[in-house]
Amino acid sequence: MFENQKDQVETLMSANPEFRSLYQRHQELDKKVQDAELGVLPIDDVTLARMKKEKLWAKDRLTHMFEHQEQAAAH
């Protein structure tokens, strides 16, 4: 996520504690979901589905925050 905008993400992470916290949570969930799908992390289907939903919500919120920051910088 945001692979091509690393500088902007780092700037936003240092300026916005909510973005930083949410970004870190998304990264944590991404790793856990990947591990669960590979069978490295034993987890039940309900928990995995909940984690995927939370990860998607975090991504949506991060994207919204990122786009809002870009629009503010453009003005």
C-alpha positions as CSV (number, residue, x, y, z in Angstrom):
1,M,0.0,0.0,0.0
2,F,1.3,3.4,-1.0
3,E,4.4,1.7,-2.5
4,N,5.1,4.6,-4.9
5,Q,4.5,7.4,-2.3
6,K,6.9,6.4,0.4
7,D,8.1,10.0,1.0
8,Q,4.6,11.4,1.3
9,V,3.6,8.5,3.7
10,E,6.7,9.1,5.9
11,T,5.8,12.8,6.0
12,L,2.2,12.1,6.9
13,M,3.2,9.5,9.5
14,S,5.5,12.0,11.2
15,A,2.8,14.8,11.1
16,N,-0.3,12.8,12.0
17,P,-0.3,10.4,14.9
18,E,-3.6,8.9,13.9
19,F,-2.3,8.1,10.4
20,R,0.9,6.5,11.9
21,S,-1.1,4.4,14.3
22,L,-3.5,3.2,11.7
23,Y,-0.8,2.5,9.2
24,Q,1.1,0.4,11.7
25,R,-2.1,-1.5,12.6
26,H,-2.8,-2.1,8.9
27,Q,0.8,-3.5,8.5
28,E,0.3,-5.7,11.5
29,L,-3.0,-7.1,10.2
30,D,-1.5,-7.6,6.8
31,K,1.2,-9.8,8.2
32,K,-1.2,-11.8,10.3
33,V,-3.6,-12.3,7.4
34,Q,-0.8,-13.5,5.2
35,D,0.6,-15.8,7.9
36,A,-2.9,-17.2,8.4
37,E,-3.5,-17.8,4.7
38,L,-0.1,-19.6,4.4
39,G,-1.0,-21.8,7.4
40,V,1.8,-20.4,9.6
41,L,-0.6,-18.8,12.0
42,P,-3.4,-21.1,13.1
43,I,-6.6,-19.1,13.2
44,D,-10.3,-19.8,12.9
45,D,-12.2,-18.6,9.9
46,V,-14.3,-16.1,11.9
47,T,-11.3,-14.4,13.3
48,L,-9.6,-14.3,9.9
49,A,-12.7,-12.7,8.4
50,R,-12.8,-10.1,11.2
51,M,-9.1,-9.3,10.6
52,K,-9.6,-8.9,6.9
53,K,-12.6,-6.6,7.5
54,E,-10.6,-4.5,9.9
55,K,-7.6,-4.4,7.5
56,L,-9.9,-3.2,4.7
57,W,-11.4,-0.6,6.9
58,A,-7.9,0.6,7.9
59,K,-6.9,0.8,4.2
60,D,-10.0,2.7,3.3
61,R,-9.4,5.2,6.1
62,L,-5.7,5.6,5.3
63,T,-6.5,6.2,1.6
64,H,-9.0,8.8,2.6
65,M,-6.5,10.5,4.9
66,F,-3.8,10.4,2.3
67,E,-6.0,11.8,-0.5
68,H,-7.2,14.6,1.9
69,Q,-3.6,15.5,2.7
70,E,-2.7,15.6,-1.1
71,Q,-5.7,17.8,-1.8
72,A,-4.7,20.2,1.0
73,A,-1.1,20.3,-0.2
74,A,-2.3,21.2,-3.7
75,H,-4.2,24.2,-2.5
